Amino acid sequence: MKITILGTAYPYRGGLATFNERLARQFQAEGHEVDIVTFTLQYPSFLFPGKTQFSDENAPEDLAIERLISSVHPLNWIKAGKKVRCKKPDIVIFAYWMSFMAPCLGSIARIIRKDKSIKCIALVHNMLPHDPSLLDKLLPPYFVASMDEFVALSNSVVADIETIDKKQKPKRFSPHPIYDHYGALLSKTEAATQLNIDSNTPYLLFFGFIRSYKGLDLLLEALGDKRLQKWNGKLIIAGEFYEDSKPYLDIIERLQLNDRVILQTSFIPNNKVNLFFSVADLIVQPYKTATQSGVTQIAYHFEKPMLVTNVGGLAEIVPHGKAGYVAEPNTTAIADALVDFYQNPSTFAEGIKAEKQKYAWEKMTATILNDSE
């Protein structure tokens, strides 16, 4: 088939760009003709909370990526829609993740769908945001109405789409596949040496950009639990602050955690990801709200146990007692799980390997192409 993926990709960085590029490679491996259409302007700079939107790595040589879309210029949407339509793809996959993109992507889809032979499928990471506003109620229906079908990465997202879609269009669930392109698992000693930290110390890892819904404050408060005061491990926080860092730094100071927390709060490039996961004993995602998370799929790739909270689709992905812990999103429950992990070392290795098999990329491509061939 001839497939166009429309969404963020190189030169933009981050999990969504990585996802779209990996998906394109899977389609190519299956013999399809694939291109990615991405942005000339993704976010206006004043809306972007990080330091930069752009990757400093080399462009992928094995992918056809065209920068075509400005997220804020309606005349550009008409031009982009016509250009994609003229390529005559069999399907266009719209990678959707936030309400801000609904007018842009919804308008482009309407132009593409003037050719009735082209099917528009939404691949939805998040339908409704973690911190919804009035615009989050007004904008998503415009995008939803422009699609032929939907594939969501968690059942909770399917449910969100159902609340908006009035025409009962086809909706399918396919869990987030394994992120398997971050290199090999290293020995803890080798990874620690490269990170310039002690290889004999137990490490927790909080990975990814930092926003309030991810619950880093809950994890820091849990680390101050009296039962963990004699624990000789440390928490590595690896990711960029997407909001004010002061509240988190204040907790660290108040609980005297300075010697127990390692801050690596800059964007972690792809070629460094394996270092952090290789050195970690437990990956902690203390989210307050969630749909699904790419971090769990990196942890599965490196076969590391996880502690997740019972929100969104996380408990679907990390079965309690088999691949790690599912705790309620509060300080006491998170501390209970940490205490159990270090007082009663459990081997989750077999459970993780078994669960990992569920998240192959070919399962996602098969779900996307269902009834589309």
Secondary structure as UniProt FT lines:
FT   STRAND          2..6
FT   TURN            10..11
FT   HELIX           15..29
FT   TURN            30..31
FT   STRAND          33..41
FT   HELIX           45..47
FT   TURN            61..62
FT   STRAND          65..70
FT   TURN            71..72
FT   HELIX           74..86
FT   STRAND          91..96
FT   HELIX           99..101
FT   HELIX           102..112
FT   TURN            113..114
FT   TURN            116..117
FT   STRAND          119..124
FT   HELIX           135..138
FT   HELIX           140..144
FT   TURN            145..146
FT   STRAND          149..152
FT   HELIX           155..164
FT   STRAND          171..173
FT   HELIX           188..195
FT   TURN            199..200
FT   STRAND          203..207
FT   HELIX           212..214
FT   HELIX           216..223
FT   HELIX           226..228
FT   TURN            229..230
FT   STRAND          234..238
FT   HELIX           246..254
FT   TURN            255..256
FT   HELIX           258..260
FT   STRAND          261..264
FT   HELIX           270..272
FT   HELIX           273..279
FT   STRAND          282..285
FT   HELIX           294..301
FT   TURN            302..303
FT   STRAND          306..309
FT   TURN            312..313
FT   HELIX           314..317
FT   TURN            321..323
FT   STRAND          324..327
FT   HELIX           331..343
FT   HELIX           349..356
FT   HELIX           357..359
FT   HELIX           361..369
FT   TURN            370..372
//
